[in-house]
């Protein structure tokens, strides 16, 4: 009798055990938890303060993958060399590309047509591949997040069918929240439509496109600007009336600070990889508007 009881307990615990998923970046954790709530444990690969371009997972993180039911990728650079290693560790783990169904834009550096045109032409062949790489920052556009949320929902239902209705109901609520956020951001940013803003790393391309803005990146193809490019950036900032440069905590502030000092402006830290995803979008929107007052 005891043996039957223990078998029953094991079956019950396996049926109702919390699922585990792994994501590449913190905003994805936010998205998964919006849909799954406490039904799922979410592990994050890229830790706060680190760049997803160069991240190398810790041994402890690799071990945790053994227990993951799903890995949600998004297209950040470190995945290119690591995803195959992740699936080698756990061949039963579903690998889900949350960017499926999204047409990504090319990730271009800044273009200053006067001072650096000749130099860019000289190095066009050398940097052609870098300039045409796809921009992975799709999580910074609330409308594109709706597609990512659907990919997350489908995968969760696949590994946890019994909670299908729970996930679907939360997904529908999340879609409404995303629409409301998009409307809120549109209302905030409509007064500066068409304006240019300066960032160190070109993370905000999809955000800028959604709200009819233009981002100008200090960093070009993963490199800090050369002296000629710095001069061009300073002149451009002056011409455009730019007084604030936005820098992510994962990157150096040296170049941005130099530009800010030369235009009488300031450097503001905004984290595109924050778990407080909605707050980050509202923060940069309000700060952008304030810079043009």
C-alpha positions, 0 to 999 in steps of 0.5 A, spaced: 500 500 500 505 504 501 509 503 495 502 505 491 502 511 495 509 513 493 508 512 486 501 516 486 505 522 489 511 521 484 506 522 479 502 527 482 508 531 483 511 530 476 504 533 473 504 539 477 511 541 478 513 548 476 516 548 469 523 552 468 525 556 462 531 560 460 531 566 456 537 570 454 535 577 457 531 580 462 526 583 458 524 576 456 523 574 463 518 580 464 514 578 458 514 570 460 512 572 467 506 576 464 504 570 461 506 565 466 506 568 472 508 563 478 507 557 474 514 558 471 521 559 473 525 563 469 532 563 468 536 569 465 543 568 461 545 575 460 546 578 467 545 585 469 551 590 467 553 585 462 553 586 454 549 580 450 554 582 445 560 578 448 556 575 454 559 568 456 555 564 460 557 561 467 558 554 469 552 554 474 548 557 468 550 551 463 548 546 469 541 550 470 540 548 463 539 541 464 532 543 468 530 547 462 523 545 458 524 551 454 530 556 451 527 563 449 532 566 444 531 573 441 537 574 436 542 577 441 549 576 438 552 571 444 547 566 442 550 565 435 556 561 438 552 558 444 545 556 442 548 549 439 552 548 446 545 549 450 541 544 446 547 539 446 547 540 454 539 538 454 537 535 447 529 535 450 529 542 451 525 546 446 529 552 443 524 557 441 526 563 437 521 569 440 523 573 434 519 569 429 514 573 425 518 579 425 522 582 420 528 585 423 532 592 420 539 592 418 543 595 424 547 601 421 552 605 424 552 613 424 553 616 417 556 623 417 556 625 410 561 630 410 567 629 414 567 622 414 564 620 407 571 618 404 573 614 410 567 610 410 568 609 402 575 606 404 573 601 409 566 599 406 568 593 403 572 591 410 565 593 414 560 591 409 558 584 413 558 588 420 553 594 417 548 589 414 547 585 421 540 585 423 538 589 429 536 584 435 533 590 439 526 588 438 524 588 445 524 596 445 517 596 441 511 594 444 508 592 438 513 587 436 513 585 443 506 582 441 509 577 436 514 575 441 508 574 446 505 570 442 511 565 440 512 565 448 505 563 449 505 557 444 511 554 447 508 554 454 502 551 452 506 546 448 510 544 454 504 545 459 498 544 456 494 543 462 495 550 464 493 553 457 487 557 459 491 560 464 496 562 459 492 564 454 488 569 459 494 572 461 497 573 454 490 577 452 491 581 458 498 583 456 496 584 449 491 590 452 497 592 456 502 593 450 496 596 446 495 601 452 503 602 453 503 604 445 498 609 446 501 612 452 508 613 448 505 615 442 501 621 446 508 623 450 512 623 443 508 626 438 510 633 440 517 631 438 515 627 432 521 627 427 526 629 432 533 626 432 536 623 439 543 621 440 545 614 444 552 611 445 550 604 442 544 604 437 539 600 441 533 604 440 532 603 432 525 600 433 523 604 438 525 610 434 521 608 428 515 606 431 514 613 434 517 617 428 524 619 431 531 618 429 536 615 433 544 617 432 549 612 434 556 615 437 558 607 437 559 605 430 560 597 428 562 596 435 567 601 436 568 608 439 568 614 434 575 616 431 577 624 432 574 626 425 567 622 427 567 625 434 567 632 431 562 630 426 558 628 432 559 634 436 557 639 430 551 634 428 548 635 436 549 642 435 545 643 429 540 639 431 539 642 438 541 635 442 543 636 449 542 629 452 546 623 450 543 616 452 548 611 454 546 604 457 550 601 463 553 596 459 557 601 455 563 606 456 561 613 458 567 616 455 565 618 448 558 620 450 561 625 456 566 628 451 561 630 446 556 632 452 562 637 454 562 640 448 555 641 446 554 644 454 549 637 454 549 631 459 549 624 459 543 620 462 543 612 463 538 608 460 538 601 460 535 597 454 536 591 458 532 592 464 527 588 467 523 594 469 521 594 461 515 598 461 519 603 466 525 604 461 520 605 455 516 611 459 523 614 462 526 615 455 520 618 452 519 623 458 526 625 458 526 625 450 521 630 451 524 634 456 530 635 452 526 639 447 523 643 452 
